[in-house]
Amino acid sequence: MNLKQQIEQLYAQPAQENYPEEYYTVFNQFKEQLNDGTIRIAEKQGDNWIVHDWVKKGVLLGFRVGSLKDYSIDDQFKYFDKDTYPLKTLSLNNRVRMVPGGSSIRDGCYVSPGVVCMPPMYINVGAYVDSGTMIDSHALVGSCAQIGKNVHISAAAQIGGVLEPIGALPVIIEDEVLIGGNCGVYEGAVIRKGAIIGSGVILTGSTPVYDLVNETIYQRSGNKPLEIPENAVVIAGSRRIDNDWADQYGLSIYTPIIVKYRDDKTDKAVELEDWLR
């Protein structure tokens, strides 16, 4: 029986007060492969992203079988978490630049060589962060989020976690994307390669995005997630509320707007981030 079949079988069992050693043996093998990037929550096949349900089940199995453990350093620095998900063990051989100052990476996620972590930031279980990516101060990479190569997640940006439901697509940030400061990307939104999400933009599954260049609207439809096209430049905007009372008070509603697509001038404006690596 392969690892996938073992995870599926154990996940299907009812919860127990005490779990036999078999559960921990299988889970530790699973987590080892999650940590080294051999398996991942979602992968790109052709132009589409596919969720591996069994990998999500493995992550959830870890929460089920784990026991609360005291990981406190001393009386002034206390924390308690499941013993199946301590902090990720890193060494110089991982070639991850972890700048001191309060950052945390939870066990059970892949962080590639060449990733830069500025303090304080947090990467949660099930995430996949590819090479050359910078995660800036006060930024979050949520559970199961998939982050591509050479991405810049700017200060205070929030990349949401999507652990449940099992089949739900996590947030996907493809290669060469710039996520501006104080942005939020949630509910399985897909940001395609090279896009720039301007400071303060919030994208959720229910957010319509207006494309001024192509005169179209992007939004979630059925099982198809909200997708921001390649090289799109998105800023925070607003649109008028079509209502007499709203007109009386000049009310409008927040709306993300694609104002252009990347060109040489845009690339020049963001190229300085490479020097920080």
C-alpha positions as a printed Julia matrix, in Angstrom:
277×3 Matrix{Float64}:
   0.0    0.0     0.0
   1.48   3.37   -1.04
   1.53   6.53    1.08
  -1.58   7.99   -0.55
  -3.58   4.84    0.16
  -2.33   4.73    3.76
  -3.34   8.36    4.37
  -6.76   7.82    2.8
  -7.32   4.71    4.91
  -6.3    6.31    8.22
  -8.22   9.52    7.51
 -11.4    7.48    6.96
 -11.17   5.95   10.43
 -13.21   7.52   13.27
 -11.45   9.74   15.78
  -9.9    7.95   18.74
  -8.74   8.98   22.18
  -5.43   7.14   21.74
  -3.93   6.37   18.36
  -1.74   3.33   17.62
   1.87   3.81   16.5
   0.91   3.09   12.88
  -0.74   6.52   12.62
   2.4    8.36   13.7
   4.67   6.28   11.46
   2.58   7.04    8.39
   2.1   10.69    9.32
   5.81  11.3     9.94
   6.65   9.77    6.55
   3.99  12.0     4.99
   5.25  15.14    6.75
   8.84  14.44    5.69
   7.76  14.47    2.03
   5.66  17.6     2.61
   8.69  19.33    4.14
  11.02  18.5     1.25
   8.5   19.37   -1.47
   8.14  15.82   -2.81
   4.4   16.13   -2.34
   2.32  19.31   -2.28
  -1.29  20.38   -1.82
  -1.8   21.61   -5.39
   0.1   21.42   -8.68
  -0.22  23.09  -12.06
  -1.2   20.74  -14.84
  -1.25  22.49  -18.18
  -2.95  25.81  -17.47
  -5.0   24.56  -14.53
  -4.24  24.03  -10.84
  -5.24  20.65   -9.42
  -5.84  20.0    -5.7
  -4.48  16.75   -4.26
  -7.23  15.93   -1.79
  -5.27  13.18   -0.09
  -2.46  15.59    0.82
  -4.95  17.89    2.55
  -6.31  14.85    4.37
  -2.78  14.06    5.53
  -2.39  17.57    6.94
  -5.73  17.3     8.76
  -4.77  13.85   10.04
  -1.78  15.47   11.73
  -4.08  17.77   13.7
  -6.33  14.87   14.65
  -3.6   12.61   16.05
  -1.5   15.37   17.62
  -1.5   16.15   21.33
  -1.09  19.6    22.86
   2.51  20.09   23.97
   4.29  22.76   25.98
   7.01  24.27   23.75
   7.74  27.16   26.11
  11.34  28.39   26.26
  10.96  29.96   29.71
   8.35  31.71   31.85
   8.49  34.79   29.63
   8.21  32.96   26.29
   5.38  30.46   26.3
   3.57  28.65   23.53
   1.55  25.46   23.22
   0.73  23.58   20.02
   0.08  20.12   18.6
   3.18  17.94   18.91
   2.72  16.89   15.29
   3.35  20.48   14.11
   6.26  22.07   15.97
   8.39  24.77   14.36
  10.12  23.69   11.17
  13.73  22.62   11.67
  16.09  24.7     9.53
  19.86  24.74    9.21
  22.37  26.6     7.06
  22.13  23.75    4.56
  18.52  24.73    3.78
  19.87  28.03    2.36
  16.81  29.93    3.59
  17.65  33.45    4.73
  15.86  33.87    8.05
  16.49  37.37    9.36
  16.18  37.51   13.19
  13.21  39.16   14.84
  10.25  36.92   15.6
   9.46  35.0    12.4
   8.02  31.46   12.52
   7.73  28.65   10.0
   5.52  25.77   11.0
   6.55  22.2    10.3
   4.87  20.52    7.34
   5.55  23.13    4.67
   8.13  23.49    1.89
  10.42  26.51    1.87
  12.86  26.43   -1.05
  16.53  27.43   -0.96
  16.83  31.11   -1.8
  13.7   32.21    0.07
  14.14  35.37    2.18
  12.11  35.78    5.4
  11.99  39.28    6.89
  10.85  39.6    10.51
   8.27  39.07   11.74
   6.51  36.85    9.22
   4.71  33.49    9.37
   4.38  30.48    7.08
   1.7   27.96    8.01
   1.41  24.2     7.51
   0.9   22.87    3.98
   2.31  25.96    2.27
   4.74  25.71   -0.63
   7.15  28.64   -1.14
   9.42  28.42   -4.17
  12.91  29.79   -4.74
  13.79  33.47   -4.87
  10.64  34.55   -3.05
  10.77  37.26   -0.39
   8.25  37.31    2.45
   8.39  40.73    4.04
   7.69  41.93    7.57
   4.28  41.19    9.14
   3.3   39.07    6.12
   1.38  35.79    6.37
   1.52  32.78    4.06
  -1.57  30.85    5.12
  -2.13  27.11    5.31
  -1.77  25.3     1.97
  -1.01  28.5    -0.01
   1.15  27.87   -3.08
   3.73  30.57   -3.79
   5.83  30.53   -6.99
   9.37  31.58   -7.84
  10.68  35.14   -7.4
   7.5   36.4    -5.73
   7.59  39.44   -3.45
   5.02  39.38   -0.67
   5.28  42.88    0.72
   4.94  44.07    4.3
   1.67  43.23    6.09
   0.26  41.3     3.1
  -2.02  38.39    3.96
  -2.1   35.28    1.78
  -5.09  33.41    3.13
  -5.19  29.78    4.19
  -7.6   27.25    2.7
  -7.36  23.93    4.54
 -11.06  23.08    4.45
 -13.17  22.05    2.66
 -10.91  19.26    1.43
 -11.38  19.86   -2.3
 -11.17  23.65   -2.18
  -8.38  25.27   -4.15
  -5.86  27.09   -1.95
  -4.61  30.58   -2.76
  -2.22  30.35   -5.71
   0.46  32.97   -6.38
   2.36  32.13   -9.57
   5.94  33.08  -10.51
   7.23  36.67  -10.67
   4.18  38.16   -8.9
   4.43  41.27   -6.73
   1.94  41.45   -3.85
   1.88  45.02   -2.51
   1.84  46.1     1.12
  -1.34  45.53    3.14
  -2.89  43.37    0.43
  -5.16  40.43    1.15
  -5.6   37.43   -1.16
  -8.16  34.94    0.12
 -10.59  32.1    -0.7
  -8.58  30.3    -3.36
  -7.94  33.26   -5.67
  -5.34  32.58   -8.38
  -2.82  35.29   -9.23
  -1.24  34.42  -12.57
   2.4   34.86  -13.52
   3.87  38.35  -13.5
   0.83  40.14  -12.06
   1.26  43.13   -9.77
  -1.27  43.58   -6.96
  -1.05  47.18   -5.78
  -0.92  48.2    -2.15
  -4.16  47.78   -0.23
  -5.94  45.57   -2.8
  -8.22  42.9    -1.29
  -9.13  39.88   -3.42
 -11.62  37.25   -2.29
 -13.66  34.6    -4.03
 -16.61  36.97   -4.28
 -14.65  40.03   -5.47
 -15.36  41.15   -9.06
 -12.28  42.65  -10.74
 -12.81  45.21  -13.52
 -10.36  45.17  -16.45
 -10.21  48.63  -18.01
  -7.84  47.45  -20.74
  -9.93  44.56  -22.06
 -13.29  45.93  -20.84
 -14.24  42.74  -19.03
 -15.01  41.58  -15.5
 -13.23  38.69  -13.76
 -15.0   36.84  -10.96
 -15.51  33.4    -9.47
 -17.99  31.24  -11.36
 -19.12  27.86  -10.02
 -15.98  25.8    -9.34
 -13.82  28.21  -11.29
 -11.91  30.51   -8.92
 -11.26  34.21   -9.28
  -8.21  34.54  -11.53
  -6.07  37.6   -12.12
  -4.54  37.38  -15.63
  -0.81  37.24  -16.32
   1.03  40.56  -16.06
  -2.08  42.44  -14.93
  -1.55  45.51  -12.75
  -4.34  45.73  -10.17
  -5.04  48.75   -7.98
  -7.7   49.54   -5.39
 -10.55  51.57   -6.89
 -14.24  52.2    -6.42
 -17.48  52.16   -8.39
 -20.69  54.1    -7.94
 -23.62  52.4    -6.23
 -26.62  52.58   -8.57
 -29.2   53.59   -6.0
 -31.04  56.87   -5.47
 -30.23  57.0    -1.77
 -26.56  56.18   -2.46
 -26.5   58.87   -5.15
 -27.85  61.37   -2.64
 -24.87  60.74   -0.35
 -22.25  60.12   -3.04
 -21.64  56.55   -1.93
 -19.41  54.1    -3.79
 -18.11  50.57   -3.17
 -14.54  49.25   -3.15
 -13.51  47.61   -6.42
 -10.16  46.22   -7.63
  -9.34  47.53  -11.1
  -6.84  46.33  -13.71
  -5.47  49.6   -15.04
  -2.74  48.21  -17.34
  -0.56  45.23  -18.12
   3.15  45.07  -17.36
   5.51  46.82  -19.73
   9.18  47.86  -19.68
   8.39  50.87  -17.49
   6.56  48.7   -14.96
   9.37  46.14  -14.89
  11.89  48.92  -14.25
   9.86  50.12  -11.26
   9.99  46.73   -9.52
  13.42  45.45  -10.49
  15.18  46.91   -7.43
  13.79  44.15   -5.23
  16.31  41.73   -6.76
  19.15  43.57   -5.0
  17.58  42.73   -1.63
  18.17  39.02   -2.21
